[in-house]
Amino acid sequence: MTTQFTTTINAMYTLDTPEPGFVVNVLWTLTGVDGQYTASIGGSNQFTQQDGAFTPYTQLTQEQVIGWVQAALGETGVANMEACVQGQIDSLISPPVSPQNTPLPWNQS
């Protein structure tokens, strides 16, 4: 199967400068689902300015804020986060095998 990734905004912290409701920190979760397997990673991004016109806090959409987060992470950052989640899913699908501490053959009676 192919993993489907979804980003969710969990919380936003604001200041009243330079505008009321100016978003300065966003907490997010990236979740991957591949069939019956699900894994996620959380993160946060801080913002000191917003590109373009200011959007009042009450008019922000989750898609808009996800766009900010993805832009802040860059293509490489997004790919790294998805690879981390994919690695978790791969480990669920095919759990890694741990080596055993086997007694030394010459110490056996």
N, C-alpha and C positions, 0 to 999 in steps of 0.2 A: 504494500500500500504506500501511499504518499502522505507524508505528514502535512497537516494543515495547521498553520500558525495563526494565532490571534493575539493581539495586544489589547489589554484592558487598562484603563486608567483607574487607579485605586483611590488616589487622594491628590489634592492640589493645595499648595500653601501660597498665600498672597500677601502683598503689602499694599498700602494705600498711596505709594509713590512709585513711579512718576504719575500713575493714574490709580484711582480706586479699583481694587480687585486685580492689581497687576500680579500675574502668576510668576513666582520665583522658584518654585520647586514642584516637580511632578513625580509621584510614585506610580510605578506601572508594573504589570506582570505580562510576560510573554509565555503563552501556553501553546504546546504542540500536541496534536492528537493524531495518532496513527492506529486506526482500528480500535482495539480495546485498550491501547496503551496511551497514557497521558503523562506529560511532564511539563514543568514550568520553571521559570527563573524570574526573579524580581529585580527591579533596579529603580534608580531615581536620576533625574536630570535637573540641574539648576539653570535658571535663565536670568540674564541681566538685561536683556532687551528682546523685543519681538520685531521681526521683520514685517514691513508693511504697516497698514493702518491698525491701530489699537482696536481690539474687539472687547467690548464690555464682558465682564465675567459671566453674567447671566445669559449671554448670547453665545458662549463657547460651546462647541460640539466635541464629543469624544474623538471624532475623526480628525478635527482640526488639531487637537492637542496631541494625538498620536502622530500626526504629521510633524509637529514640532520635535517630538521625541526622536522620531526616525531621522529627521534632518540633523539633530544634534549628535546622534550616534554615527551618522554617515552610513554609506552602503557597507563598508567593511565592518563597522560596529554591529549593524543589524545582522549581517551574515554570521558574525562570531556568536551573537546571542542565539540565533537559530541553530547553529552548529552545536552549541552547548546543550540546548534542549534536545536536539536530535541524538546526541551522545547518550543522554539519559534514557531516551526511548529505546535506543539500540541495546543498552544494557538491560533494560526490562525484557526486551524480546529475546535476547541471547545473553543471559547472565554470564559475567566473566567467571572463569574457573580459577579458584584460589589454590595455590600450591599447598601441599601438606608437609608438615615437618615429620619426615619419615625417619624412624630410628636407624642409626648407622648399622650396616650389616655385620660389622665385626664386633658390635656390642650385644649381639643377640645370643641368648643361651640355648 
